[in-house]
Amino acid sequence: MVRSSVAGVTLLVLVSMATPDLVCGGQERGKDSRLTHTHFAHNQYYTPQTGGVRSMTFQKTPRNDILENNHYSVQISEAELAPPVGPKRWAAPEPVSQWTKPYDATFPRPACMQACAGEFSEECPPKVSEDCLYLNVYVPVSVDLSEKTAAQLPVMVWIHGGDFIAGSASKPLYDGRFISNYSNTVVVNMEYRLGAFGFLVTGKDPERSAVGNYGILDQQAALRWVQKNIAAFGGDPVKVTLFGESAGAQSVCLHLMMQSSETLFRHATIQSQPFSIPLKTRWDAMKLGRNFLIHTTCSASDMQCLRSLSTHTVLQAQVQAGSKIINPFRFLEVFETWGPYVDGELITEQPIAAFQKGHWQSYKPVIMGTTSEEGVIFVYGAFNGSVSVLECIVYTTAIFKQHTLKVLQKYLPVYHKVDKRTMLSQIVTDFVFLCPARCSARAALSMGGAVWMYVFDHAPSDHKIWAGLTFCYDHACHGAELPFLFDSAPVANFSFTARESRLANQMVCYWGAFAHSGDPNSHREHTSFCRNQRLAPWPKYTPARGWPVLNLTLQSHLQRGNRDHFCDFWDRLDIY
């Protein structure tokens, strides 16, 4: 069943972790499937009280005769973080001081600082700032926040991707109102510091140097904010599902590994995690930091100088430092110059190693998967023209060193075209994404974990999603599943066919069921909308069932043995 174009209303709440109050607004999807702004007749703001909970009441003016006389009471909780600016730049997030007067949070917030240049940088957010640690909270229309005894809904906390240098929680692609409404969950999108602002390392002493991993600490602080405050928005702090894609999936894995994050969420969804791109060692992170300092007038231990640098200077130094190969023996690091590193305290080992050894919260249910053609966007983006066999040998040698001959012997007989970009794309898909995900899922099972595997196998019909990346037009590239998962076509400037809408409906309901129960097959808490989707069974990833994987496409179906011959090869090679 295709969802009706006449939809409910989701209450959007933009919450500042840097300021105590928040924005409350509702928007409705009209009969023409376009989003229209809701008008409120009454807005009341209350002065914050120390340690207390304030309320804000809105009366909704009817629009298009869809909803009439709806009232929303929103409780506002205390803030969690101070803006990471000035003396708080390159410092762990800190609690905000108390506010003594009302704070207007009814306007959009900036994304975190990022360099918007280059073919593969994300579309630049409308506004960026160092003062960026905000949350977007989406509450379904079914929640009556004026009722203190209202049922507490599961919470889905999204961590955006973007190579740890770009992206935003407020990107229209990640608009959470649809998944919130149709799965009856509270959705939270977070911002976190990016690039050099979030991951610069110049030393080991946090008092005298930048020690990195600030972006991960920001994420953890956001999760703590959810634990402390989400009940005020109808959310259940005990039922938190953490989900993310690409760099966001890497972040989810890190929180699954970090003991200090263990109590902050219950389930996890790992989408397109590049397991084979290693986190930097401390040595590599320090070398990147030294390259950064070359492009400033500051020394490694002069935090006053570093904190006085303009944002423009920081971004310039970030780009310049990131253009150099840090460790030629770990060539794949070039695909993720800035990001978290193994500091020995917060992060103690590589994610792939942690999953294989059981050094993570393996008792938590996990959805894990990839797109079917992850590598296309990276390989075709790097090489504008045909790649010859000789060039292919050079590039594979840079990555696989002494294993190059085995890799070429495995793939060359299968890919006969003169242009070897298709072969390189498949190698990237297999080695970086698909096969280490399979390996990690099987390791989780050996630890007693519950895992559901998927592969997203549909090329979106509306090419606007790729913003001119023509080589993805006919492929299920990295990130292809996101507009379907969020069902965000109405606000992200592209469209779905009727069959694509059904696929989006299915994904929303699978992910929503997982948030409710830790099982994407559960119908117990399904909304009437999701019950009408008549979802096909999605069995756990187990050998007893032949290692089933849900192929998400216009005719979603189970598949077994997906590229097992190649993944067995990579498992034996043991170089993830």
N, C-alpha and C positions, 0 to 999 in steps of 0.2 A: 504493500500500500504506500502510495506517495503522500507525503505530508501535505495537508491543505495549506494553501497560501495564506489563509487567515489564521494567524498564530497568536499565542498568548504574549504576555509582556514579561520581560525579565527586568528586575530591578538592578541597575548598574550602580555599584558603589566604588568610587576610586578612593582608596585608603592610602594615606601617607604614613610610611614608617618613620618619616622625619618630622611629622607634624601630627597633632592629636586627632583632629577631626577629619571628615571625609566628605566625598561628594555623593549625593544621592540623586539618582535620576532614573526614569523609566523610559523605554522606547518600545514602540510597537511595530510589528511587521504588518503592513496593511494588506488589503485585498489584492493589490498589484504586486505583492511580494517585495516591495521596496520598503526600506525602513523609514519611518517617520518619527519625528521628535515628539515626545510627550510634553505637554504643558502642565505645570503645576500651579494651582490657584493659591496655595498657601505654603510658604516656607518659613519655618521657625528655627532659629538657631539658639542654642543655650550655652551659656558660659561654662567652660570646663571646670569641673570640681576635682580637687586633688584625689586621685585614686578612684574616682567615681565613674558612673556610666551616665552619659547624657542621652537625650532623645531628640529626634528631629522628625517632624510630622509633615507629610505631604498629602495634599488632596489632588487627585488626578482629574484633569479636565477631559471629558470624553472626546475621542477622535474617531471619525469614520464609523460611528455607531457600533464599534466593536466592543468596547468596554466602557462602562458607565459607573461613575461614583465609586471608584475604587480608592481606598485609603491605605496608605502604607505608613507604618511607624517603624522608624529605623533607630536602633540603639547604637550609640557611637562609643567606641572603646578608646582607651589611652593609646598614645603612640609608642613606638618601640625604639626608633633609631633617630639619631641626630644626623643632619646633612654631613656627608663626608667631604667637607671643604675646609680650606685654610689649614689650621693645625690638625684637623682630622683627616686630611688627605693622607693616603698611605698609612692608615691606622685601622685597627679592628673597629667594626661598628659599635657605637655606644648608645645607651638609652638617651632619649630626648629629655630635656628639662620640662617642667610643668609649664603649661600655657595658662595665662590669666584672663584671656578674653577669647571670644569666639573666633574660630578659624574657618574661613570659607574654602571648602574643598570642592566646589561645584564647577571646576574647570579642568581641562585636560592637563596632565603633568608631562614634563619633558622626559625623554629617554636618557639613558646614560651616555656620556661622552663617547664618540666614535668617529673614526676617519671615514668620511663618505667619498671614496674615490676608488677607481678601478672597476673593471667589468663585473667582478664577482662580489663587490661590497653590497650589502643589503640596501634596499631602497632607503635613502636617508630619512630618518624620522623628521617630522616637521620642526621639532625643537629638541635640542640636546643640552644637557647641563650636568655639572658635577653633583648638583643637588637633585638627585634622581631616584632615591630609594623609596619608591611608592608601590602600592599594591592596587590592582583592580579586582574588585569583588563583585561577582555576578550572582544574584539571588533570584530563584524562579518565582514567578507570579503566584504560585500556589502557597507561598510562605506568607503568613500573616504575622508580621513582626510585632503587632500590637498584643498578640497573645503570648504571655510569658510561658505558657505550657505547650507551645507549638512543638511539633515533632522536630527533632534535630536531624538534619539531612547529612548525607555523606559529603565530603569536601574533596574536590579535585584541584590540586595545586600544580600549575603548569610552569615549567622552566623552559624559556625559549632558547633556540639554537642561534647560530651565527658565528661559529668559529671562535667564540669567546672575545671577539672584537667588534661585533655588530649585533643588531637586532633590538627589539623592544617588546615589552609586555603589551603595549598599546597598539601594536601593529594590527590593522584590520583583519588580517589573516587569522589572528588568534582571538578574535572577538568571542568571548565565552558565553554570550547570552543564549545562543541556540542550544548548545550542548547542556547548559544549565537547565533551561526550560524543559527540554524534551527528555532528559534523563532524570530530572528532579534532583539535582545536586547543586551545591554551592561551588562555584568555580572561582579560583584565585589565580591571577597572573602576577608574577613578580618581576621587578627590575633588579639588576645587580651590576656592580661595576665591571667594566669591560676593558680589554686591552691593557695598556700600561697602568691605567688608573686602578685596575683590579688585580693585576698580576705581576707588577714590577718587583724584582728582587735585587737588592744592592748589598745585602749583608744578612747576618743572623740575629743581631740584636734589635728587637722591635722598637727600642727607645732611640736608637742612633741610625737606623736604616730602614728601608722598605723590605719587608720579609715576604711579600706576596700572598697569594691565595685569599685576598680580600673579597673577591667576587664570590667565592664559595662560602665565606663567613657571612656575607650579605644574604645569601640564600638561606643559610641556617637561621639567621636572625628572622627572616621572613617566616620560616616554618614555626619559630617560637612565637611570633606574633599571632599566627593562626591558632596555635594551642591556647594562647591567652585570651583571644578576642573573638574567635569565629562563632562561638555560641551566641553572641549578640546579633548575628546575622542569620540565625537559624541553622548554623552548621554544627556538626558533631566533631569535636576535636579528637575523639577516639577513632573516628573513621576517616582518616586522611589518606588519599591516594596521591602519590607523587608521580607526575608524568612529564616526559620531555623528549625532544627530538634532537639528534646530532649532538652539538655541544650540550644541549639540555639533557640528552640521554646520558652523556658522560657524567654530568652533574648528578643525575639520579643514581648512577652507579657509585659515585663517590659517597653520597649520603648513605647508601646501603652498606658501605664499608666503614663509615665513621661511627664509632661508638657514641660520640656526642650527639649524633642525629637519630639514634635508634628509636627513641621514644616519640619522635616528632611525626611519624607517619606509619601507616599500616600495610599499604599495598604499593606496588610500583609498576610503571609501564615504561619500557626502555625501547625507544624507537630510533632505529638507524644509528646505533652506537658504533663509532669507528674504533673498535677494540684494538686494532693493530697499529693505530697511531699512538705511540708511547707518550706518556706524560714525561715532562722533562725531569732529569735528575737535578739535585741542587747545583751541581757544577754547571750544567747546561743553562739553568735559570740565571745563575750568577753571570755567566758569559753574556747572555742576552742583556742583562742589566748593565754590564760594562759597555756593551755596544750602544745602549741607550744613553749612557752618561757622556759618551764621546760627542753627542750632538746637543749637549747642554753645557753650561758653564759651572756645573755643580760637581762636587766630589761624592763618593759613595756614602759617606757618613754625615754629609751636611744636609740634614733634613730641613733646616730653615730655608736653604737655597732651593731645594727640590720643591718644597711646598709653595715657594713664591713664583715658580715657573708659571707662565701663562698656559692656559689650556691648549692654545695653538702650538706652543713650543713642545708641550708634552706629546701632542698628536704627531707632530713632525718627527720628533725623536723616535716615537713608537714605530712609525712607518719605515724610517731609515734603518733602525735596528732590526726590524723584522725582515728586511730585504736580504739579509746575510744568512748563509747556512751556518747554524750553530754547531752541529755535530754531524760531520759527513758520514759517520758510521751508523747514524740513525736518520736516514734520508727522509723518511716519512714525516719527520718533525716539521719539514717545510710547509706542510699542509695545515699546520696549527702552530703558528709562531708564538702567540701569546696564549696563556692559559694556566691552569693549575699545574703544580709540580709536586714531586714526592719530597715533602719537607721532613719526613721522619716523625712528625707529631700528629698533625691533622690528617695527613695522607701518608701512609706507611709503605705502600707498594703499588705496582701497576694494577689496574682493574682486572685485566685478563688473568693475572696471577692470583689475585684475591679470589676471583670466582672459581678458579680451578682448585684452589687449596681449601675452599670453604671459609675464607676469612671475610665473610660478609653475613648479613642477616638473612640467611638462606631459608628461614622459616616463613618469610613473608611471601605471599603469592605475587607472581610476576607475569606480566605480558611482555613478550620480547619479539621484535621483528624488524624487517627491513623492507625497502622497495626492491623490485626485481632487477633494477638497472641503476643501482647507486652510483657506479663509477662513471657513467656517461658525462655528467656535468663537470666532473673534475678533469677527465682526460681530454674531452673535446674543448673544454674551456682553456686548457693549457696549450693545446696544439691546434692552431687554426687550419693547418693543411695536413695532407696525408703524411703518415709516419711509415717509413720504410722498415724492412727487416733489420737492417744494420742499426738504424736509430732505435728500434725496439730493443735490440740487444744492449745498447748503451744504457738505456733507461732502466731496464730490468736489472742490469748489473749494479747500477747505483743503489737499487733497493735491496736486492737479494744476494749480492756478493757471491759467495762460493756456491750458493744454491741456484744460481741463474740457469745453468744447463738443465737441471731437473725441471724447473718451471717452464722453460721453453719447450722441452720435450713433451711436457704435458699439454700445452696449449697450442703450439704451432700446428700440429696435425689437424686440429679441429677448426682453426680459423684460417681459411685459405686466401682471403682477400689480400690484395697488394697493400692496401691501407690497413695498418695494424692497430688503428685506434679502437676498433671494435673489440679486438682481443685484449688490449690493455684495459679497456673499460671493464671487461668481464673479470680480468685478474683483480682489479681494484675492488669490484663488487664482492668477489669471492674471498679475497685475502683480508681486506680491511673490514668488511661488514658481515656478510652472510655466514661464512664458515666459523669465524670466532664466536659469533652469536650462537650458532649451533653447538659449538664446543662448550660455551658457558652454560647454555640451557641444560645440556646433558650432565655437566658437572653439578649444577643445582639440583637436578633430580637425584644424583647419587648422594646428596646431602639431605635428602628427604623433602626438598622443596617442591612447590607446585608451579609449573610453568605452562603457559599457553603461547604457541608460536604462530606467527603470521608472516606472509609476504604480500605486500601491496603491489598489484600487478596490472594497474590501469594507467594509461596515458590520458590526462585530462583533455577533453575536447576543446575547451576554450584556452587558446594559447596565451592569453594575456597573463595567465598565472606566471609565466616564465619571463616576463619583462624583457622580451627580445632575445632570449637564449634559444635560438632556433633549433639547435641540436637536440633540445629536449622535447620538441613538439610531438614526436611520435614515440616517446619513451617514458617509462615510469621512473623518472629521475629521483635523485635524493630530494626528499621533501614533498614528493608528489601527493602523499596521503593527507597532508595538513589541511587543505581546504575542505576535504571530505570529513575528516575527524571533527573539525570545528563547525562544519556546515556553514561556512562563512561567506559563500558566494554573494549573498545579498548586500554585504557591506564591503567586500574586497574587490569590487569592480570586475567581476567575471560571472559567468553563468554556468549552470548545469543543465544537461539534458534530463528528461524524466528518469531514465535509467541511472544516470549518475546521482540524481537526488535519492533514489532508492539505496544506492551504495552508501551515500552519506548518512542516511537514516540508520542503516545497519551498523555502521561504525559508531555513531553516537550511542546507540543502544547497547552494543557490546561493551564499550568502554564505561558507560554508565552503570550497567549491571555489575561490572567488575568493581567499580567504586562502592556500590551498595553492599556487596557480599564477598568480594575477593574471588569471584568466579564469573566470567563473562557469559556463562550459560544460565545464570540464575534468573528466574522469572518472578521471584517472590516479591521484589520491590519494583517491578516494571511499571512504568506509567502506561496509561491506556494507549498512548501513541506508540510506545515500544512493543506492547503486546500485539498491536496490529502489524508489526513488521514481520512476525513469524520467523524469527531468526533460526537459521540452520544450526544444529549442534556444533559446538567447537570443543572437541575433546582435549584433555591435557596432553602435553607432549611427553609420551611415554613409549618405551619399546614394545610393551604389550599391545599397543594399538598401531604399531608400525611407524612410530614417530610422526604423527599427523601434524600438518601445517595448514592453517586456514589461508587459502588463496583469496585475497580480497580483490574482486574485480566485478564487472557488471553481472557476471554469473558466479558469485562467490561459491567456492567449493573446497573440499579437503583434498590435499595432495600429499603423497608420501614419496620419499626418496628424492626430494628436491635437490639436485646437484650433489647428491651424496658422493658420487665417484670423485668429484673434484674436492669436496670438503674432506673426504677420507685422505686424499693426497696431502692437503695442508695440515691436517691433524698429525699425520706421520712425520711431516717435515718439522713440525713443532717449533715454528719461528714466529708465532703471533706476537 
